[in-house]
Amino acid sequence: MEHSTMELQILDILCEDARMTPEKIAAMIGETPEKVAECIEKLENDDIIIKYRTLVDWEKVDDNKVEAWIEVRVSPQKNEGFDMIAKRITAYPEVRSVYLMSGGYDLMVRIEGTNLKNVAMFVAKHLSTIDGVISTATHFLLKSYKRDGVIIGEHKKDTREVVAW
C-alpha cells in the first residue's frame, strides 16, 4: 500500500513527537492545519496510527520495574506457522511485545514484571509450558542507554520555535 508524501512526513514528525499539533506540523511541511488534521484522522481510522506513546526514563521513577527479553524457539504449527503460538503469548498482560525473528530463535518476547523472581516464574509457569515452545533464554535489562532513538539520561527539551516562511 502506497502512501502520499504528506502522510509519510506527518508520520515521521509524530514518531518524533506525538504531541505535535496539526498547526505546527502544517508549518513544517507547508500544508494547511485542516489538511494535516484530516490526514491524521484518516491515518488513525485506517489503523496506521495505532496508539500515541510517551517515552519514560523509568530508572528515575520506579526502580522495582523489571524488563526482560526472552528468546523463544518454537515448533511451527501445521497450517498456522508461528501465529497461533505468538497469539497465545500476546494474551498475557505481562507481555509487552512479541516479534517474529530470523536467526537462532523464532520469537522475541518482551515482558515487564515487579521483580526478577516474578519474571522467572512467568517464564517457567506460563511461557515454557505452551505447546510448541521448544526452549527459552531470558535476558534481563540492566540499563537503557538509548531507547526509540533517544539517549536516556541526556534528553533535554527542545525549546526552539518552529519557523515558517
N, C-alpha and C positions, 0 to 999 in steps of 0.2 A: 504494500500500500504506500503510495507516494504522498508526501505532504508538501504544502507550499513553503516557500522560503520564510514567510511571515510566521507560520506555525513553528517551524524549526527555531527561528530566532526567539520567539516567545518561550518555547520550552527550555532553551539554553539559559535564558535570563531567569526563569522561575526555578530552575535547578540550582542556580547560584544563590537566589534569594526569593523564597516563596512568598514573602510579604511585599514584594514589589507591586505597586499599584498600576492599574491599566494606564493611568496618566504618565507615570514615569517610563513605563515600557514603550508607550507610544512615542514619547520624546526621543527615546534611544533608537527606535527603528524607523522613525519617520512616518508613522501612521496616526490615525485619529484614536483617541481613547475609546470611542464607541466600537470601532473595528477591532481593537485589541480585546475589549471585553467580550464581544461576540465570539471571537476566535477562542478565547479561554473557555467560554461556556460550551462551545462545540467540542473542544478537546476533553472537557470534563464529561459531557454527555456521551462521547464516543469511548469512554474509559481509557483514554490515552493518558490523561492526568488522573491518577487513581487516588492519590492522597497527598496532602501537604504535610511536611515533617519539619521538626526542629532538631538541630544538632546540639547535643548537650555534652559538656565535659563532666561525666558522672563522677570522676575522681574528686571533683570539687564539691559534690553534692552527697553522694551515697557510697561509702567505702565498703558496704556489705553486698553490693551487687556483684555477681559473678557472671562472666560471659565465657562461653566455651564454643569451640568449633569442633565438630565431630565428623570425621571421615567415616562414611558408611559404605561397605561393599555389600551389594545385594545380588540376588539371582533374579534376573528379569522374569516377569510372569507372562505366561502364554497369552497372546492377544492384547496384553496391557503394557508390556515393556516395563519401564520403571515407574510409570504413572500411578499405578494402584498403591505401591509402597510409599511413594512420595506423598500421596494424598492422605494416607493413614498417619504419616509422620506430621504433616501440617496441622492435623486436628488437635494436637496437644497445645495447650496455652503457653507452655514454657518455650515452645519452638517459635523463634522469631523469623527465620529464613530457611529455605530449603532450595538447593541448587543441584541440577544435574551437571556432572563434571566429566571431563575426559581425563584419562591418566590412570593412576594406580587405585582409585576408588571411584564409586559411582555417584554418590550423593554427598554434598557438604551440608551439614545441618548446624545452624547457629542457634544456641539456646541461652536463656538467661535464668539465673536462679539466685537464691539468697545466700548460699554458701557452697563450698566445694563438695561437701557430702551430699547435699541436695541434688546437685548436678550429676554426680557419680551415680546416685541411686536412680535418677531418671533414666540414665543410660542403661543401667543394669536391669531395672524392672520393666521399663517400657520399650525403649528403642531396640535393644538387643534381642528382645523376645518376639518381635514382629516376624511372622512367617516370611521367609525370603531374605532376611538380613543374615549375611554370612559373617561379617565382622565389623567392629567399630574401633576407632582410635580417637581419643579425646584430647584436645589441646585447649588449655585454659589461657585466656587472655590475661596477661600480666599488666600491660600498659599500652595505651594507644598513643602513637606519635603523630599519626595523620589519619583522618577519617573523612571520607567523602570529599577529598580534595582540600581539606582544611587542616593545617598544622595545629595540633592540640596544645593548649597552653600558651600559644603565641598569638591567638586570634585577637585582633583589635578591630573595633567597629570602624567601618569606612565612613568618614564624615564628609566626604566630598559631595558637592552638589551636582545633580545632573545638569548638563549644559546642552541646550538645544538651539539650533540656529533657525 
